[in-house]
Amino acid sequence: MEDAFFAWSGGKDSALALYRVLQQQQFRVKYLLTTVNESHQRVSMHGVRLALLEQQALAIGIPLKIMWVPENPGMAEYEARMREILVSFKAEGITTGIFGDIFLADLRHYRENNLAQVGLKAAFPLWGENTTSLVQEFLQSGFKAQLVCVSDQRLGRSFAGRLLDTATLEAFPPGVDPGGENGEYHSFVYDGPIFSQPIDFRTGEIILRDYAVAAQTSSDCGTDDPVILDTRFWFYDLIPVTGQ
């Protein structure tokens, strides 16, 4: 098996892609790489607390590697920080970066080019697949997730905090992608076949944030949610039962 790192967001696409990778045994995943806002200690765009991300990694059994990013990083700064991590991965014998992207050919090319500059390859286990089929596979595989960030324009406040299940999918308004691939929602996976135990948390408040300025630049996410398509999002806060 080749050594690889996995771009981990904590959401459903990451979880399903990692599940496939672990089953296929082509790669030995040495790290889960996630971008985290250094000011708020939360996963970029998803808004999930770092402590919950750490619990996910422990339950999966793969070390977490964090790329810290400022509130609104410029592309040059973002790429410099990413390159530093990629170079360190290559020095450890890692050959491949694995991503949960499904669409957006420009983003795929961007990732492949960035990795190629330091002599690494990219792999996309879910690439080009039907999003309805993917979310059904996710649920049928036994994963459980909660909607932690939803577009105000496409879904609205009432969907913040809902479980990602058949009832929620059936309640989506017309035109909403079941997999949220147009930026409709982001999720937090708290249980499933890749976890040794469920992630324990309690629910907090619901907050509306407007990203009108950030929407005019490239996103800092670097995982499976590359572009802010809308500007107003409802965040449903999840609080670790132990620690903050």
ROSENU-893172 format. One record per residue (C-alpha): residue number from 1; residue in one letter; x, y negated, z. Coordinates in nm, 4 decimals, padded with zeros to 6 digits, always signed. Layout:
REM residues N
ATOM  pos  code         x         y         z
ATOM  NUM     A         X         Y         Z
...
This chain:
REM residues 244
ATOM  pos  code         x         y         z
ATOM    1     M  +00.0000  +00.0000  +00.0000
ATOM    2     E  +00.1051  -00.3568  -00.0698
ATOM    3     D  +00.1232  -00.6051  +00.2167
ATOM    4     A  -00.1277  -00.8887  +00.1877
ATOM    5     F  -00.2870  -01.1763  +00.3718
ATOM    6     F  -00.6615  -01.2371  +00.3659
ATOM    7     A  -00.8180  -01.5853  +00.3408
ATOM    8     W  -01.0716  -01.5595  +00.6223
ATOM    9     S  -01.3590  -01.8039  +00.6819
ATOM   10     G  -01.5566  -01.5968  +00.9306
ATOM   11     G  -01.8547  -01.5870  +00.6939
ATOM   12     K  -02.0353  -01.3182  +00.4999
ATOM   13     D  -01.8280  -01.3237  +00.1783
ATOM   14     S  -01.5054  -01.2917  +00.3748
ATOM   15     A  -01.6473  -01.0068  +00.5813
ATOM   16     L  -01.7753  -00.8101  +00.2841
ATOM   17     A  -01.4583  -00.8626  +00.0815
ATOM   18     L  -01.2406  -00.7542  +00.3743
ATOM   19     Y  -01.4624  -00.4497  +00.4305
ATOM   20     R  -01.4078  -00.3400  +00.0711
ATOM   21     V  -01.0339  -00.4006  +00.0913
ATOM   22     L  -00.9997  -00.1939  +00.4087
ATOM   23     Q  -01.2003  +00.0895  +00.2545
ATOM   24     Q  -01.0052  +00.0945  -00.0714
ATOM   25     Q  -00.6685  +00.1034  +00.1075
ATOM   26     Q  -00.4805  -00.0629  -00.1779
ATOM   27     F  -00.3573  -00.3371  +00.0540
ATOM   28     R  -00.2277  -00.3497  +00.4103
ATOM   29     V  -00.3764  -00.6731  +00.5463
ATOM   30     K  -00.1206  -00.8233  +00.7824
ATOM   31     Y  -00.2909  -01.1558  +00.8575
ATOM   32     L  -00.6252  -01.3327  +00.8455
ATOM   33     L  -00.5475  -01.6869  +00.7270
ATOM   34     T  -00.7920  -01.9645  +00.8158
ATOM   35     T  -00.7829  -02.3421  +00.7905
ATOM   36     V  -00.8847  -02.5089  +01.1167
ATOM   37     N  -00.9507  -02.8760  +01.1824
ATOM   38     E  -00.6821  -02.9785  +01.4304
ATOM   39     S  -00.8936  -03.2584  +01.5782
ATOM   40     H  -01.2053  -03.0548  +01.6515
ATOM   41     Q  -01.0582  -02.7027  +01.6767
ATOM   42     R  -01.3185  -02.5703  +01.4368
ATOM   43     V  -01.3135  -02.3770  +01.1099
ATOM   44     S  -01.3159  -02.6158  +00.8151
ATOM   45     M  -01.6654  -02.6767  +00.6774
ATOM   46     H  -01.8297  -02.3909  +00.8710
ATOM   47     G  -01.7920  -02.5816  +01.1961
ATOM   48     V  -01.7348  -02.2641  +01.4000
ATOM   49     R  -01.5218  -02.2949  +01.7128
ATOM   50     L  -01.1696  -02.1570  +01.7014
ATOM   51     A  -01.2369  -01.9362  +02.0058
ATOM   52     L  -01.5022  -01.7449  +01.8101
ATOM   53     L  -01.2659  -01.7043  +01.5169
ATOM   54     E  -01.0094  -01.5596  +01.7562
ATOM   55     Q  -01.2686  -01.3149  +01.8883
ATOM   56     Q  -01.3426  -01.2030  +01.5324
ATOM   57     A  -00.9750  -01.1354  +01.4663
ATOM   58     L  -00.9408  -00.9362  +01.7891
ATOM   59     A  -01.2471  -00.7276  +01.7051
ATOM   60     I  -01.1162  -00.6663  +01.3521
ATOM   61     G  -00.7682  -00.5840  +01.4766
ATOM   62     I  -00.5760  -00.8073  +01.2356
ATOM   63     P  -00.3662  -01.1032  +01.3613
ATOM   64     L  -00.5007  -01.4506  +01.2948
ATOM   65     K  -00.2816  -01.7073  +01.1201
ATOM   66     I  -00.4041  -02.0656  +01.1459
ATOM   67     M  -00.3297  -02.3440  +00.9021
ATOM   68     W  -00.4006  -02.6659  +01.0911
ATOM   69     V  -00.5442  -02.9498  +00.8842
ATOM   70     P  -00.6265  -03.3107  +00.9822
ATOM   71     E  -00.9771  -03.4541  +00.9565
ATOM   72     N  -00.9453  -03.5671  +00.5944
ATOM   73     P  -00.6212  -03.4337  +00.4470
ATOM   74     G  -00.4945  -03.5495  +00.1113
ATOM   75     M  -00.4230  -03.2829  -00.1460
ATOM   76     A  -00.0471  -03.3352  -00.1213
ATOM   77     E  -00.0483  -03.2785  +00.2544
ATOM   78     Y  -00.2829  -02.9811  +00.2284
ATOM   79     E  -00.0717  -02.8156  -00.0399
ATOM   80     A  +00.2516  -02.8776  +00.1512
ATOM   81     R  +00.1118  -02.7075  +00.4608
ATOM   82     M  -00.0214  -02.4192  +00.2552
ATOM   83     R  +00.3070  -02.3739  +00.0713
ATOM   84     E  +00.4956  -02.3532  +00.4012
ATOM   85     I  +00.2706  -02.0696  +00.5155
ATOM   86     L  +00.2883  -01.8896  +00.1810
ATOM   87     V  +00.6678  -01.9038  +00.1831
ATOM   88     S  +00.6723  -01.7531  +00.5320
ATOM   89     F  +00.4376  -01.4760  +00.4152
ATOM   90     K  +00.6623  -01.3935  +00.1210
ATOM   91     A  +00.9628  -01.3784  +00.3546
ATOM   92     E  +00.7790  -01.1090  +00.5515
ATOM   93     G  +00.7288  -00.8978  +00.2399
ATOM   94     I  +00.3705  -00.9975  +00.1655
ATOM   95     T  +00.2958  -00.9795  -00.2070
ATOM   96     T  -00.0717  -01.0769  -00.2371
ATOM   97     G  -00.3331  -01.3190  -00.1113
ATOM   98     I  -00.6915  -01.1887  -00.1034
ATOM   99     F  -00.9922  -01.4207  -00.1388
ATOM  100     G  -01.3687  -01.3798  -00.1092
ATOM  101     D  -01.4472  -01.6128  -00.3999
ATOM  102     I  -01.7240  -01.5048  -00.6366
ATOM  103     F  -01.7524  -01.7858  -00.8913
ATOM  104     L  -01.5698  -02.1111  -00.9839
ATOM  105     A  -01.3016  -02.0221  -01.2362
ATOM  106     D  -01.1169  -02.3499  -01.1719
ATOM  107     L  -01.0764  -02.2609  -00.8069
ATOM  108     R  -00.9526  -01.9138  -00.8920
ATOM  109     H  -00.6951  -02.0614  -01.1282
ATOM  110     Y  -00.5898  -02.3090  -00.8574
ATOM  111     R  -00.5361  -02.0307  -00.6043
ATOM  112     E  -00.3500  -01.8115  -00.8519
ATOM  113     N  -00.1247  -02.0993  -00.9543
ATOM  114     N  -00.0431  -02.1941  -00.5934
ATOM  115     L  +00.0493  -01.8374  -00.5068
ATOM  116     A  +00.2481  -01.7880  -00.8271
ATOM  117     Q  +00.4663  -02.0871  -00.7398
ATOM  118     V  +00.6064  -01.8923  -00.4459
ATOM  119     G  +00.6019  -01.5537  -00.6178
ATOM  120     L  +00.2747  -01.4162  -00.4787
ATOM  121     K  -00.0293  -01.2653  -00.6503
ATOM  122     A  -00.4008  -01.3187  -00.5868
ATOM  123     A  -00.6842  -01.0659  -00.5595
ATOM  124     F  -01.0606  -01.1296  -00.5677
ATOM  125     P  -01.2627  -00.8222  -00.4589
ATOM  126     L  -01.6055  -00.9841  -00.5153
ATOM  127     W  -01.5286  -01.1800  -00.8297
ATOM  128     G  -01.8140  -01.2256  -01.0783
ATOM  129     E  -02.0632  -01.0027  -00.8989
ATOM  130     N  -02.4335  -01.0744  -00.8591
ATOM  131     T  -02.4906  -01.2690  -00.5383
ATOM  132     T  -02.8258  -01.1062  -00.4641
ATOM  133     S  -02.6626  -00.7637  -00.4844
ATOM  134     L  -02.3725  -00.8788  -00.2669
ATOM  135     V  -02.5891  -01.0138  +00.0143
ATOM  136     Q  -02.7988  -00.6967  +00.0037
ATOM  137     E  -02.4803  -00.4880  +00.0257
ATOM  138     F  -02.3699  -00.7042  +00.3178
ATOM  139     L  -02.6905  -00.6369  +00.5099
ATOM  140     Q  -02.7128  -00.2693  +00.4162
ATOM  141     S  -02.3546  -00.2166  +00.5341
ATOM  142     G  -02.4630  -00.3148  +00.8838
ATOM  143     F  -02.3247  -00.6681  +00.9048
ATOM  144     K  -02.5034  -00.9307  +01.1127
ATOM  145     A  -02.4642  -01.3034  +01.0606
ATOM  146     Q  -02.6169  -01.6350  +01.1577
ATOM  147     L  -02.6535  -01.9480  +00.9447
ATOM  148     V  -02.4274  -02.2057  +01.1098
ATOM  149     C  -02.4183  -02.4741  +00.8404
ATOM  150     V  -02.7022  -02.5510  +00.5990
ATOM  151     S  -02.7493  -02.8136  +00.3319
ATOM  152     D  -03.0073  -03.0741  +00.4295
ATOM  153     Q  -03.0974  -03.1224  +00.0638
ATOM  154     R  -03.1330  -02.7555  -00.0333
ATOM  155     L  -03.2539  -02.5880  +00.2860
ATOM  156     G  -03.3072  -02.8327  +00.5703
ATOM  157     R  -03.2871  -02.8274  +00.9479
ATOM  158     S  -03.5337  -02.5413  +00.9999
ATOM  159     F  -03.2849  -02.2919  +00.8534
ATOM  160     A  -02.9986  -02.3881  +01.0857
ATOM  161     G  -02.9351  -02.1008  +01.3243
ATOM  162     R  -03.1506  -01.8442  +01.1464
ATOM  163     L  -03.0297  -01.4889  +01.1199
ATOM  164     L  -02.9155  -01.3896  +00.7726
ATOM  165     D  -03.1713  -01.1186  +00.7072
ATOM  166     T  -03.4408  -01.0207  +00.4595
ATOM  167     A  -03.6987  -01.2523  +00.6144
ATOM  168     T  -03.4657  -01.5517  +00.5850
ATOM  169     L  -03.3757  -01.4681  +00.2257
ATOM  170     E  -03.7438  -01.4417  +00.1343
ATOM  171     A  -03.8085  -01.7822  +00.2941
ATOM  172     F  -03.5465  -01.9610  +00.0839
ATOM  173     P  -03.6981  -02.2284  -00.1429
ATOM  174     P  -03.6930  -02.1678  -00.5199
ATOM  175     G  -03.3538  -02.2292  -00.6749
ATOM  176     V  -03.1540  -02.1459  -00.3617
ATOM  177     D  -02.8838  -01.8886  -00.4293
ATOM  178     P  -02.9258  -01.5892  -00.1926
ATOM  179     G  -02.5523  -01.5900  -00.1316
ATOM  180     G  -02.5318  -01.9652  -00.0769
ATOM  181     E  -02.2852  -01.9967  -00.3634
ATOM  182     N  -02.4013  -02.3482  -00.4521
ATOM  183     G  -02.3209  -02.4716  -00.1034
ATOM  184     E  -02.6676  -02.4039  +00.0403
ATOM  185     Y  -02.5370  -02.2475  +00.3594
ATOM  186     H  -02.2396  -02.1029  +00.5458
ATOM  187     S  -02.2561  -01.8211  +00.7964
ATOM  188     F  -02.0835  -01.6709  +01.0967
ATOM  189     V  -02.0545  -01.2914  +01.1066
ATOM  190     Y  -02.0801  -01.1567  +01.4598
ATOM  191     D  -02.1141  -00.7815  +01.4081
ATOM  192     G  -02.0546  -00.5149  +01.1471
ATOM  193     P  -01.8458  -00.2169  +01.0394
ATOM  194     I  -01.5148  -00.4047  +01.0489
ATOM  195     F  -01.5619  -00.5057  +01.4151
ATOM  196     S  -01.4749  -00.2884  +01.7144
ATOM  197     Q  -01.7405  -00.4771  +01.9118
ATOM  198     P  -01.9920  -00.7597  +01.8520
ATOM  199     I  -01.8857  -01.1195  +01.9046
ATOM  200     D  -02.0554  -01.2616  +02.2145
ATOM  201     F  -02.1823  -01.6196  +02.2095
ATOM  202     R  -02.4660  -01.8442  +02.3152
ATOM  203     T  -02.6341  -02.1085  +02.1036
ATOM  204     G  -02.5767  -02.4798  +02.1373
ATOM  205     E  -02.7127  -02.7924  +01.9742
ATOM  206     I  -02.7991  -02.8696  +01.6131
ATOM  207     I  -02.6091  -03.1637  +01.4619
ATOM  208     L  -02.6454  -03.3461  +01.1291
ATOM  209     R  -02.3214  -03.4576  +00.9617
ATOM  210     D  -02.2779  -03.6614  +00.6455
ATOM  211     Y  -01.9730  -03.5927  +00.4257
ATOM  212     A  -02.0323  -03.8623  +00.1662
ATOM  213     V  -01.6666  -03.9706  +00.1696
ATOM  214     A  -01.5216  -03.6193  +00.1772
ATOM  215     A  -01.7448  -03.5160  -00.1123
ATOM  216     Q  -01.5482  -03.7445  -00.3417
ATOM  217     T  -01.2258  -03.5488  -00.2843
ATOM  218     S  -01.1248  -03.1859  -00.2890
ATOM  219     S  -01.2265  -02.9857  +00.0144
ATOM  220     D  -00.9773  -02.8814  +00.2821
ATOM  221     C  -01.1376  -02.5443  +00.3267
ATOM  222     G  -00.8951  -02.3181  +00.1450
ATOM  223     T  -01.1072  -02.0067  +00.2095
ATOM  224     D  -01.4316  -01.9121  +00.0385
ATOM  225     D  -01.6070  -02.2500  +00.0437
ATOM  226     P  -01.3969  -02.4718  -00.1785
ATOM  227     V  -01.6159  -02.7687  -00.2662
ATOM  228     I  -01.8636  -02.9852  -00.0782
ATOM  229     L  -02.1520  -03.0013  -00.3275
ATOM  230     D  -02.4005  -03.1821  -00.1019
ATOM  231     T  -02.3165  -03.4465  +00.1566
ATOM  232     R  -02.5565  -03.3864  +00.4476
ATOM  233     F  -02.5344  -03.0655  +00.6500
ATOM  234     W  -02.7008  -02.9313  +00.9648
ATOM  235     F  -02.4582  -02.7510  +01.1955
ATOM  236     Y  -02.5793  -02.4974  +01.4498
ATOM  237     D  -02.3227  -02.4783  +01.7267
ATOM  238     L  -02.2224  -02.1375  +01.8632
ATOM  239     I  -02.0515  -02.1366  +02.2007
ATOM  240     P  -01.8288  -01.8516  +02.3235
ATOM  241     V  -01.9644  -01.6851  +02.6373
ATOM  242     T  -01.6128  -01.6996  +02.7832
ATOM  243     G  -01.4013  -02.0062  +02.7104
ATOM  244     Q  -01.4751  -02.3026  +02.4877
